[in-house]
Amino acid sequence: MPNLAFAHSFWDTYDRLEKQVKSGVRKAMQKFQQLSVAELHADKGLHLESVDNARDPRMRTIRITDFWRGVVLAPDDGSDVFLLLNVVPHDDAYGWAAKRLYTINSATRAVEVRNVVAIEELTPPLEQAASEAPTRLFAKYSDTVLRDLGIDDQVLRAARAITDEGQLEAFGGLLPEDQFEVLQFLTEGFTPEEVYRDLVVERRPAEDADDTGDSLARAIVNTRSRITLITNPDELTEILEKPFAAWRVFLHRSQRRVAYRVSYNGPAQVTGGPGTGKTVVALHRVKHLLSRSADTRVLLTTFTTALAKSLRENLALLLDDDDLLARVQVTTVDAYANRVVREISGRAQSPITDADERQIWRRIIRTQNLPWSEQFLVQEFRHVVLAQQVHSRKDYLLADRRGRGAPLQQAQRVRVWPAIEAFLAELSAAGTTTHLQICDRAAELLSTANEHRVGHVVVDEAQDLHPAQWRVLRAAVEPGPDDLFITGDPHQRIYDSHVSLRAVGISVAGRSSRLRVNYRSTAEILTWATGVIDGTPVEELSGDGTDSLTGYRSLLHGKWPIAEGYSSARDEAVAVSELVRTWIDQGVRSNEIAVCARFNLTLDKVQDQLRADGVPTERVKDQPRTEVEGVRLASMHAMKGLEFQCVAVVGVSEKVVPFAKEITPADVDRKQHEADLLKERCLLFVACTRARDALAVSWSGTPSPFVPERKVRRPSR
Ligand SMILES: Nc1ncnc2c1ncn2[C@@H]1O[C@H](COP(=O)(O)OP(=O)(O)OP(=O)(O)O)[C@@H](O)[C@H]1O
């Protein structure tokens, strides 16, 4: 019986195939497990046939349905592993298969694929253009150095013609994977010795180091980062049934480079737009850190309880080993701080809720007859007093209020400080505190309690963390190599926390990488959603300069999002329910559909309508288990970090997004006004980028000014 293996290019399309095509794939795959090689060739239904003019003579197609073909690499060296490469519509399959060539990398011994036709066509014009250029990107490396790193003749010729990084990136998708990665590493300033150590040695199987007799089967086993080999029938069923766990097995080049880098000489940061795999990278980094020593302990942490729950579930999927899992603490920063204080000081903490906090501020505004809003005082306390650890009137009068909008005159500060004191006195009288104060207490205690520290901290969704939360993370781990690994996206900052990481003792200079390819949403959804941000500059994650979405893209295609207005909220709820039912009729599971809104009240209306129409629903805040059926309903804030096949963002009307109450009037404070507007833009951006295949945005009355419909251009295919 032959063996079967799947290349990562297969999953890129498989996940999105319709049910009937998927079932065709499953049936075809079973034949590979049931028939001998001779029987496979003779099977009429499978129709295993060679491809005319294929550059790789091992290329074959198989019949999946009338309209779909599978593309397979058939061994011709006496080995027995068939490699499934792709599932492609009939008319495109032959073109796809004819241009690709699979080879074995001379250094890593892994299977790589290139678009050989495109490289041949593009190299001569590139050489022509380069003849005029003053420098070439790889001029300083000799042919021998490049060959030792696995670069072969064709790639060497192309590399010699490349003059800058932009050209390399543009060419990259055509080049064999490991070779492209070697070239990327070199352009990023790594020495050939470092590339050899971090990439070649890491991938090349030790036992094969001197073996030159490569067979396709052996190389497939060596290509664990891009190919999964099926060793028993149950595994086949499992892998085809659970396609979205593909991230466990395949990391894309840029992801693997950052997640499995042997070591960083201090804190490292990974940024990237929504869906670029930052969480996936954080999880794999944990796996890598655990593999380095048997007693490594890791704190994997994030912002909200829902995100921590999802990290915990996904880490269990990735590690699948209780002993490894026991060495990782997965929790929110606040819960971690709380636990540290409880364990070290022996006293349980009772933080107040946001609602209680606001109530106290309202009372203080009344009794002290203050001219500021409760929102202003909440922010002043959070972003100045707690952020900068201001403990006295004198310090407050001198405090730097950078990022807080209009300056406060001394006379005004003199009036604010008694309000702050009154607030702190109320907390103390009631025996309570705030989460952020607990963080500071934990940081203080950790600085003298080494035994409570962990070996490494990995932080996901870092963009909303407050300086006090950063301080506790800084204190949780001894400064040094691989102390902190931070992932986040400043375009998804929805709580207005602005931090200079350097100021809290975390410098990521020289250890910062960016992911640019979105693996979640279609290019159509991404283009539309990016229009919500409308090019507004956003502050970098580390607080140094601004961040942009330049180069951010998706390789997937689908339908253009639906953006639709209704005359009343009732009509909108009816239409949304109808759309949800259409998605379900098309085969989408109800738990893969989300409806989200700025307010819970809007969700109540849609929920009533869905129930009346017989559609099961679940509120995300109730934390239903992933497999429980029911359309998920969530506020925009609660959508952070989640994803669904289809998403309806409802109630996106003029008065709701941005929500007037959250926006400081421009005449009161222009800077804060702009910051508040950006926060609301980011919120809508987060909600829209949760959708994988379908996005619908709706409103009643006048649409939100952030709805970009008419301004953005559809991506070309
Ligand atoms: N290497 C991979 N192979 C398969 N799927 C992947 C891979 N990397 C990411 N994905 C998928 O892309 C989606 C987005 O990944 P992830 O949640 O890690 O992105 P993110 O950058 O953290 O997103 P966000 O910032 O929007 O929360 C997930 O469905 C994930 O499984």
The ligand as a Gaussian input file, in Angstrom:
#p B3LYP/6-31G(d) Opt

LIG

0 1
 N        0.793000      28.597000       9.645000
 C       -0.509000      28.540000       9.607000
 N       -1.149000      27.495000       9.053000
 C       -2.476000      27.436000       9.014000
 N       -3.276000      28.389000       9.523000
 C       -2.689000      29.454000      10.082000
 C       -1.283000      29.597000      10.162000
 N       -1.004000      30.761000      10.771000
 C       -2.176000      31.331000      11.086000
 N       -3.176000      30.540000      10.664000
 C       -4.587000      30.776000      10.844000
 O       -4.852000      32.143000      10.620000
 C       -5.808000      32.605000      11.565000
 C       -5.245000      33.788000      12.314000
 O       -4.182000      33.383000      13.164000
 P       -3.937000      34.096000      14.567000
 O       -5.183000      34.120000      15.366000
 O       -2.710000      33.515000      15.164000
 O       -3.630000      35.568000      14.040000
 P       -3.406000      36.889000      14.883000
 O       -2.376000      37.654000      14.137000
 O       -3.130000      36.573000      16.309000
 O       -4.813000      37.574000      14.713000
 P       -5.524000      38.785000      15.494000
 O       -4.483000      39.807000      15.787000
 O       -6.513000      39.266000      14.499000
 O       -6.186000      38.212000      16.691000
 C       -6.137000      31.412000      12.443000
 O       -7.272000      30.755000      11.897000
 C       -4.953000      30.529000      12.304000
 O       -5.260000      29.175000      12.553000

